[in-house]
Amino acid sequence: MRGAPATLATPVDLHLHTRHSDGDEAPAELARRCVEAGLRVAAVTDHDTLAGVAAFERAAGGRLTVVPACEITTDWRGRETHCLAYFVDPGDEPFRRRIGRVRDAELTWWRTWTDRVRALGVPLDRAEVARRLGGDRVAQVDDYLALLLEAAEDDPRFAPYREGEDRFARLIADWCRPGRPLHVEHPVYPDLVEVLSWIEQAGGVAVLAHPGRLTTGLDAPQCAALLEPLRAAGLAGLEVWTSWHTPADSARLAETAGRLGLVATAGSDYHGVRVKPWAPRPGLLPALPADPLAVLDALHDRRPPVHSTPQVRL
């Protein structure tokens, strides 16, 4: 699935990934790219981990305002849904344990999948996957599939998937769907409403990531009706401007955020040039908020009162 071409620059990017989850770049490399792109504010939002935040902040060396954050995998209405957690306390042990369980379940899922691959007679094992992709991170889906095809280079069963832009999609359909040899039941993700409480208890602010996927075909009033229960449960914002949304999507979701009194946020969801070529560097979006720095102030103002501190305008 491709996103929308991102060509407009913003000084605030609140959705970035490193190799601590499924990004291509180490925190220090990402920090360098952010500085070179002219960013003033950045948030590393790796999936289900805060592990890259400190290294990113050290590498930024005071040249960026760094918002501690992560992106949590949840279930909402029977669908995988991602929630961004901003201003969470990196030292909050209950929060770290909770998101760690989500990440560990994903790691177990991929290890089980790798075992299934090996059981088919393909010479790929957990040690090789860990060596190539990292033993304690969940990489891009395509990276695991590429390792499978590389290991099965001489296996005629996988010959049809060696070429074509859709080769991974076909491989998933033929081998990984329910009833197929490599199918593994996905982990049970925590309910989104429960995760909203985790974020609040950790002093954070919850924002629904790239909600265009969840609201396809709905106008702003319909979106507001759909999302109202989440607002009532503690959701503070919607990611309105992102490389997954067209300008029309962003306009519809900005109106939705206004109707619900939610903060409209902006983040590229940059993973690296290889992973998302339509978002070639941090700080690029298909459409922009009128005042990007005001987004940070608005988010900061939504912090739970016990955790709030005076905000200095950048």
C-alpha positions as a Markdown table, in Angstrom:
| # | Residue | x | y | z |
|---|---|---|---|---|
| 1 | Met | 0.0 | 0.0 | 0.0 |
| 2 | Arg | 1.4 | 3.4 | -1.1 |
| 3 | Gly | 0.8 | 6.7 | 0.6 |
| 4 | Ala | 0.5 | 10.2 | -0.8 |
| 5 | Pro | 3.6 | 12.0 | -2.2 |
| 6 | Ala | 5.1 | 14.1 | 0.5 |
| 7 | Thr | 6.8 | 17.3 | -0.9 |
| 8 | Leu | 6.0 | 20.1 | 1.5 |
| 9 | Ala | 8.4 | 20.8 | 4.4 |
| 10 | Thr | 7.4 | 21.3 | 8.0 |
| 11 | Pro | 9.6 | 22.2 | 11.0 |
| 12 | Val | 7.7 | 19.8 | 13.2 |
| 13 | Asp | 7.6 | 16.0 | 12.6 |
| 14 | Leu | 5.9 | 14.0 | 15.3 |
| 15 | His | 6.0 | 10.5 | 13.6 |
| 16 | Leu | 9.4 | 9.0 | 12.9 |
| 17 | His | 10.8 | 5.4 | 13.1 |
| 18 | Thr | 14.3 | 4.0 | 13.8 |
| 19 | Arg | 15.8 | 0.5 | 13.7 |
| 20 | His | 14.5 | -0.1 | 17.2 |
| 21 | Ser | 11.3 | -1.0 | 15.3 |
| 22 | Asp | 10.7 | -1.1 | 11.6 |
| 23 | Gly | 12.7 | 1.9 | 10.4 |
| 24 | Asp | 15.9 | 1.6 | 8.4 |
| 25 | Glu | 18.1 | 4.1 | 10.3 |
| 26 | Ala | 19.8 | 4.1 | 13.7 |
| 27 | Pro | 18.6 | 6.9 | 16.1 |
| 28 | Ala | 21.8 | 8.9 | 15.5 |
| 29 | Glu | 21.4 | 8.7 | 11.7 |
| 30 | Leu | 17.8 | 9.8 | 11.9 |
| 31 | Ala | 18.7 | 12.7 | 14.2 |
| 32 | Arg | 21.3 | 13.8 | 11.6 |
| 33 | Arg | 18.7 | 13.7 | 8.9 |
| 34 | Cys | 16.2 | 15.7 | 11.0 |
| 35 | Val | 18.8 | 18.4 | 11.6 |
| 36 | Glu | 19.7 | 18.5 | 8.0 |
| 37 | Ala | 16.1 | 18.8 | 7.0 |
| 38 | Gly | 15.7 | 21.9 | 9.2 |
| 39 | Leu | 13.4 | 20.4 | 11.8 |
| 40 | Arg | 12.9 | 22.2 | 15.1 |
| 41 | Val | 10.8 | 19.5 | 16.8 |
| 42 | Ala | 10.9 | 15.7 | 16.3 |
| 43 | Ala | 9.4 | 12.6 | 17.9 |
| 44 | Val | 10.7 | 9.1 | 17.6 |
| 45 | Thr | 7.6 | 6.9 | 17.6 |
| 46 | Asp | 8.9 | 3.4 | 17.3 |
| 47 | His | 6.4 | 0.6 | 17.6 |
| 48 | Asp | 5.8 | -0.6 | 21.1 |
| 49 | Thr | 9.1 | 0.6 | 22.5 |
| 50 | Leu | 10.8 | 3.8 | 23.8 |
| 51 | Ala | 14.3 | 2.2 | 23.3 |
| 52 | Gly | 15.4 | 4.7 | 20.6 |
| 53 | Val | 14.4 | 8.0 | 22.3 |
| 54 | Ala | 17.4 | 8.6 | 24.5 |
| 55 | Ala | 20.0 | 7.8 | 21.8 |
| 56 | Phe | 18.1 | 10.1 | 19.4 |
| 57 | Glu | 18.0 | 12.9 | 21.9 |
| 58 | Arg | 21.8 | 12.5 | 22.6 |
| 59 | Ala | 22.5 | 12.6 | 18.9 |
| 60 | Ala | 20.4 | 15.7 | 18.4 |
| 61 | Gly | 22.6 | 17.5 | 20.9 |
| 62 | Gly | 20.1 | 20.2 | 21.7 |
| 63 | Arg | 19.6 | 21.1 | 18.0 |
| 64 | Leu | 16.0 | 19.7 | 18.2 |
| 65 | Thr | 13.2 | 19.7 | 20.7 |
| 66 | Val | 12.6 | 16.0 | 21.2 |
| 67 | Val | 9.2 | 14.7 | 22.3 |
| 68 | Pro | 9.4 | 11.3 | 24.1 |
| 69 | Ala | 6.9 | 9.1 | 22.3 |
| 70 | Cys | 6.0 | 5.7 | 20.8 |
| 71 | Glu | 3.4 | 4.1 | 18.6 |
| 72 | Ile | 1.4 | 1.3 | 20.3 |
| 73 | Thr | -0.3 | -1.5 | 18.4 |
| 74 | Thr | -3.9 | -2.0 | 19.6 |
| 75 | Asp | -7.2 | -3.5 | 18.6 |
| 76 | Trp | -10.2 | -1.3 | 17.9 |
| 77 | Arg | -13.5 | -2.7 | 16.6 |
| 78 | Gly | -11.7 | -5.9 | 15.5 |
| 79 | Arg | -9.0 | -4.1 | 13.5 |
| 80 | Glu | -5.3 | -3.5 | 14.1 |
| 81 | Thr | -5.1 | 0.2 | 15.1 |
| 82 | His | -2.1 | 2.3 | 16.0 |
| 83 | Cys | -2.1 | 4.9 | 18.8 |
| 84 | Leu | 0.7 | 7.5 | 19.2 |
| 85 | Ala | 1.7 | 8.3 | 22.8 |
| 86 | Tyr | 3.4 | 11.6 | 23.3 |
| 87 | Phe | 5.1 | 13.1 | 26.4 |
| 88 | Val | 5.1 | 9.7 | 28.1 |
| 89 | Asp | 7.6 | 9.4 | 30.9 |
| 90 | Pro | 10.4 | 7.1 | 29.6 |
| 91 | Gly | 11.1 | 6.0 | 33.1 |
| 92 | Asp | 7.6 | 4.9 | 33.8 |
| 93 | Glu | 8.1 | 1.1 | 34.5 |
| 94 | Pro | 4.4 | 0.0 | 34.3 |
| 95 | Phe | 4.1 | 1.7 | 30.9 |
| 96 | Arg | 7.3 | 0.2 | 29.6 |
| 97 | Arg | 6.3 | -3.3 | 30.8 |
| 98 | Arg | 2.9 | -2.9 | 29.1 |
| 99 | Ile | 4.2 | -1.9 | 25.7 |
| 100 | Gly | 7.0 | -4.4 | 26.1 |
| 101 | Arg | 4.4 | -7.2 | 26.3 |
| 102 | Val | 2.9 | -6.0 | 23.0 |
| 103 | Arg | 6.3 | -6.0 | 21.3 |
| 104 | Asp | 7.3 | -9.4 | 22.7 |
| 105 | Ala | 4.1 | -10.9 | 21.3 |
| 106 | Glu | 5.0 | -9.6 | 17.9 |
| 107 | Leu | 8.5 | -11.0 | 18.2 |
| 108 | Thr | 7.1 | -14.4 | 19.2 |
| 109 | Trp | 4.8 | -14.3 | 16.2 |
| 110 | Trp | 7.7 | -13.8 | 13.8 |
| 111 | Arg | 9.8 | -16.4 | 15.5 |
| 112 | Thr | 6.9 | -18.9 | 15.1 |
| 113 | Trp | 6.6 | -17.9 | 11.5 |
| 114 | Thr | 10.3 | -18.5 | 11.0 |
| 115 | Asp | 9.9 | -22.0 | 12.5 |
| 116 | Arg | 7.1 | -22.7 | 10.0 |
| 117 | Val | 9.4 | -21.6 | 7.2 |
| 118 | Arg | 12.1 | -24.0 | 8.4 |
| 119 | Ala | 9.6 | -26.8 | 8.8 |
| 120 | Leu | 8.9 | -26.5 | 5.1 |
| 121 | Gly | 12.5 | -27.4 | 4.4 |
| 122 | Val | 13.7 | -23.8 | 3.7 |
| 123 | Pro | 17.1 | -23.2 | 5.3 |
| 124 | Leu | 16.1 | -20.2 | 7.4 |
| 125 | Asp | 16.2 | -20.1 | 11.1 |
| 126 | Arg | 15.8 | -17.7 | 14.0 |
| 127 | Ala | 19.5 | -17.2 | 14.4 |
| 128 | Glu | 19.8 | -16.0 | 10.8 |
| 129 | Val | 16.8 | -13.8 | 11.1 |
| 130 | Ala | 18.3 | -12.2 | 14.2 |
| 131 | Arg | 21.7 | -11.8 | 12.5 |
| 132 | Arg | 20.2 | -10.1 | 9.5 |
| 133 | Leu | 17.3 | -8.1 | 11.0 |
| 134 | Gly | 18.1 | -7.8 | 14.7 |
| 135 | Gly | 17.1 | -10.2 | 17.5 |
| 136 | Asp | 15.0 | -7.8 | 19.6 |
| 137 | Arg | 13.2 | -5.7 | 16.9 |
| 138 | Val | 10.2 | -6.3 | 14.7 |
| 139 | Ala | 11.3 | -5.3 | 11.2 |
| 140 | Gln | 9.2 | -4.6 | 8.1 |
| 141 | Val | 7.1 | -7.5 | 6.9 |
| 142 | Asp | 8.8 | -7.3 | 3.5 |
| 143 | Asp | 12.2 | -7.8 | 5.1 |
| 144 | Tyr | 11.1 | -11.2 | 6.5 |
| 145 | Leu | 9.6 | -12.2 | 3.2 |
| 146 | Ala | 12.8 | -11.2 | 1.4 |
| 147 | Leu | 14.8 | -13.4 | 3.7 |
| 148 | Leu | 12.5 | -16.3 | 2.9 |
| 149 | Leu | 12.9 | -15.9 | -0.8 |
| 150 | Glu | 16.6 | -15.5 | -0.5 |
| 151 | Ala | 16.9 | -18.8 | 1.5 |
| 152 | Ala | 14.5 | -20.5 | -0.9 |
| 153 | Glu | 16.5 | -19.4 | -4.0 |
| 154 | Asp | 16.7 | -22.9 | -5.4 |
| 155 | Asp | 13.3 | -24.0 | -4.2 |
| 156 | Pro | 10.8 | -24.3 | -7.2 |
| 157 | Arg | 7.9 | -23.7 | -4.9 |
| 158 | Phe | 8.9 | -20.1 | -4.5 |
| 159 | Ala | 10.1 | -19.4 | -8.0 |
| 160 | Pro | 6.9 | -17.5 | -8.9 |
| 161 | Tyr | 7.6 | -14.9 | -6.3 |
| 162 | Arg | 11.1 | -13.8 | -7.3 |
| 163 | Glu | 10.0 | -11.0 | -9.6 |
| 164 | Gly | 7.3 | -8.4 | -9.8 |
| 165 | Glu | 6.4 | -5.4 | -7.6 |
| 166 | Asp | 3.5 | -7.5 | -6.2 |
| 167 | Arg | 5.6 | -10.5 | -5.4 |
| 168 | Phe | 5.3 | -10.1 | -1.6 |
| 169 | Ala | 1.5 | -9.6 | -1.8 |
| 170 | Arg | 1.2 | -12.8 | -3.8 |
| 171 | Leu | 3.5 | -14.6 | -1.5 |
| 172 | Ile | 1.4 | -13.6 | 1.5 |
| 173 | Ala | -1.9 | -14.5 | -0.3 |
| 174 | Asp | -0.6 | -18.0 | -1.3 |
| 175 | Trp | 1.4 | -19.0 | 1.8 |
| 176 | Cys | 0.5 | -16.8 | 4.8 |
| 177 | Arg | -3.3 | -16.5 | 4.8 |
| 178 | Pro | -5.5 | -18.6 | 7.0 |
| 179 | Gly | -5.3 | -22.3 | 5.9 |
| 180 | Arg | -2.0 | -21.8 | 4.2 |
| 181 | Pro | 1.3 | -23.5 | 5.3 |
| 182 | Leu | 2.9 | -20.3 | 6.8 |
| 183 | His | -0.2 | -18.9 | 8.5 |
| 184 | Val | 0.3 | -18.0 | 12.1 |
| 185 | Glu | -2.5 | -16.5 | 14.2 |
| 186 | His | -1.7 | -12.9 | 15.0 |
| 187 | Pro | -1.3 | -11.9 | 18.6 |
| 188 | Val | -4.2 | -10.5 | 20.6 |
| 189 | Tyr | -3.5 | -6.8 | 20.8 |
| 190 | Pro | -4.7 | -4.7 | 23.8 |
| 191 | Asp | -7.9 | -2.8 | 23.3 |
| 192 | Leu | -7.5 | 0.8 | 22.2 |
| 193 | Val | -9.6 | 2.1 | 25.1 |
| 194 | Glu | -7.3 | 0.2 | 27.6 |
| 195 | Val | -4.2 | 1.7 | 25.9 |
| 196 | Leu | -5.6 | 5.2 | 26.3 |
| 197 | Ser | -5.6 | 4.6 | 30.0 |
| 198 | Trp | -2.0 | 3.4 | 29.9 |
| 199 | Ile | -0.9 | 6.6 | 28.1 |
| 200 | Glu | -2.7 | 8.8 | 30.6 |
| 201 | Gln | -1.3 | 7.0 | 33.6 |
| 202 | Ala | 2.2 | 7.5 | 32.1 |
| 203 | Gly | 1.7 | 11.2 | 31.8 |
| 204 | Gly | 1.2 | 11.1 | 28.1 |
| 205 | Val | -1.1 | 12.4 | 25.4 |
| 206 | Ala | -2.9 | 9.9 | 23.1 |
| 207 | Val | -3.2 | 10.6 | 19.3 |
| 208 | Leu | -4.8 | 8.2 | 16.8 |
| 209 | Ala | -2.3 | 7.4 | 14.1 |
| 210 | His | -3.1 | 7.8 | 10.4 |
| 211 | Pro | -6.9 | 7.6 | 11.0 |
| 212 | Gly | -7.7 | 7.9 | 7.3 |
| 213 | Arg | -7.4 | 4.1 | 7.0 |
| 214 | Leu | -10.1 | 3.8 | 9.7 |
| 215 | Thr | -12.5 | 6.3 | 8.3 |
| 216 | Thr | -12.5 | 5.6 | 4.5 |
| 217 | Gly | -15.7 | 6.8 | 2.9 |
| 218 | Leu | -16.9 | 8.8 | 5.9 |
| 219 | Asp | -17.5 | 12.5 | 5.8 |
| 220 | Ala | -16.4 | 14.7 | 8.8 |
| 221 | Pro | -19.7 | 14.4 | 10.7 |
| 222 | Gln | -19.7 | 10.6 | 10.3 |
| 223 | Cys | -16.0 | 10.5 | 11.4 |
| 224 | Ala | -16.9 | 12.5 | 14.4 |
| 225 | Ala | -19.7 | 10.1 | 15.4 |
| 226 | Leu | -17.4 | 7.1 | 14.9 |
| 227 | Leu | -14.6 | 8.6 | 17.0 |
| 228 | Glu | -16.6 | 10.3 | 19.8 |
| 229 | Pro | -16.4 | 7.2 | 22.1 |
| 230 | Leu | -12.6 | 7.4 | 21.9 |
| 231 | Arg | -12.6 | 11.1 | 22.7 |
| 232 | Ala | -14.7 | 10.3 | 25.7 |
| 233 | Ala | -12.3 | 7.6 | 26.8 |
| 234 | Gly | -9.3 | 9.9 | 26.7 |
| 235 | Leu | -8.2 | 10.3 | 23.1 |
| 236 | Ala | -6.6 | 13.8 | 22.7 |
| 237 | Gly | -5.7 | 14.1 | 19.1 |
| 238 | Leu | -5.9 | 12.9 | 15.5 |
| 239 | Glu | -2.9 | 12.6 | 13.2 |
| 240 | Val | -4.3 | 14.7 | 10.4 |
| 241 | Trp | -1.3 | 15.6 | 8.3 |
| 242 | Thr | 0.7 | 12.5 | 7.3 |
| 243 | Ser | 2.2 | 10.8 | 4.3 |
| 244 | Trp | -0.7 | 8.3 | 4.4 |
| 245 | His | -3.3 | 11.1 | 3.8 |
| 246 | Thr | -4.0 | 13.0 | 0.7 |
| 247 | Pro | -4.7 | 16.7 | 1.1 |
| 248 | Ala | -8.4 | 15.9 | 0.9 |
| 249 | Asp | -8.1 | 13.3 | 3.6 |
| 250 | Ser | -6.3 | 15.9 | 5.8 |
| 251 | Ala | -9.0 | 18.5 | 5.2 |
| 252 | Arg | -11.7 | 16.0 | 6.2 |
| 253 | Leu | -9.9 | 14.9 | 9.3 |
| 254 | Ala | -9.0 | 18.4 | 10.4 |
| 255 | Glu | -12.7 | 19.2 | 10.3 |
| 256 | Thr | -13.3 | 16.0 | 12.3 |
| 257 | Ala | -10.8 | 17.0 | 14.9 |
| 258 | Gly | -12.4 | 20.5 | 15.2 |
| 259 | Arg | -15.8 | 19.0 | 15.7 |
| 260 | Leu | -14.5 | 16.7 | 18.5 |
| 261 | Gly | -12.2 | 19.3 | 20.1 |
| 262 | Leu | -9.1 | 17.1 | 19.4 |
| 263 | Val | -5.6 | 18.3 | 18.6 |
| 264 | Ala | -4.8 | 17.9 | 14.9 |
| 265 | Thr | -1.2 | 16.7 | 14.6 |
| 266 | Ala | 1.4 | 16.3 | 11.9 |
| 267 | Gly | 3.9 | 13.5 | 11.3 |
| 268 | Ser | 5.6 | 12.1 | 8.2 |
| 269 | Asp | 5.7 | 8.4 | 9.4 |
| 270 | Tyr | 9.2 | 8.4 | 8.0 |
| 271 | His | 10.9 | 4.9 | 8.1 |
| 272 | Gly | 13.7 | 5.5 | 5.7 |
| 273 | Val | 14.0 | 6.1 | 2.0 |
| 274 | Arg | 13.8 | 2.4 | 1.1 |
| 275 | Val | 10.7 | 1.6 | 3.1 |
| 276 | Lys | 8.6 | 4.6 | 2.0 |
| 277 | Pro | 9.9 | 6.3 | -1.1 |
| 278 | Trp | 6.9 | 8.6 | -1.2 |
| 279 | Ala | 8.2 | 10.1 | 2.1 |
| 280 | Pro | 11.9 | 10.6 | 1.2 |
| 281 | Arg | 13.1 | 12.5 | 4.3 |
| 282 | Pro | 11.8 | 13.6 | 7.7 |
| 283 | Gly | 9.6 | 16.7 | 7.8 |
| 284 | Leu | 7.9 | 16.2 | 4.4 |
| 285 | Leu | 4.1 | 16.0 | 4.1 |
| 286 | Pro | 1.5 | 16.1 | 1.3 |
| 287 | Ala | -0.3 | 19.0 | 3.1 |
| 288 | Leu | 0.6 | 21.2 | 6.1 |
| 289 | Pro | -1.0 | 22.7 | 9.2 |
| 290 | Ala | -1.2 | 26.4 | 9.2 |
| 291 | Asp | 1.0 | 26.7 | 12.3 |
| 292 | Pro | 3.1 | 23.6 | 12.9 |
| 293 | Leu | 4.6 | 24.9 | 16.2 |
| 294 | Ala | 1.1 | 25.5 | 17.6 |
| 295 | Val | 0.5 | 21.7 | 17.3 |
| 296 | Leu | 3.2 | 21.1 | 19.9 |
| 297 | Asp | 1.8 | 23.6 | 22.3 |
| 298 | Ala | -1.7 | 22.2 | 21.9 |
| 299 | Leu | -0.4 | 18.7 | 22.6 |
| 300 | His | 1.5 | 19.8 | 25.6 |
| 301 | Asp | -1.6 | 21.5 | 27.0 |
| 302 | Arg | -3.4 | 18.1 | 26.9 |
| 303 | Arg | -1.0 | 16.5 | 29.3 |
| 304 | Pro | -2.6 | 15.2 | 32.5 |
| 305 | Pro | -2.5 | 18.0 | 35.1 |
| 306 | Val | -0.1 | 16.3 | 37.5 |
| 307 | His | 2.5 | 15.9 | 34.7 |
| 308 | Ser | 2.2 | 19.3 | 33.1 |
| 309 | Thr | 5.0 | 21.9 | 33.3 |
| 310 | Pro | 5.2 | 25.4 | 31.8 |
| 311 | Gln | 5.8 | 25.3 | 28.0 |
| 312 | Val | 8.3 | 27.6 | 26.5 |
| 313 | Arg | 7.2 | 28.7 | 23.0 |
| 314 | Leu | 9.9 | 27.8 | 20.5 |
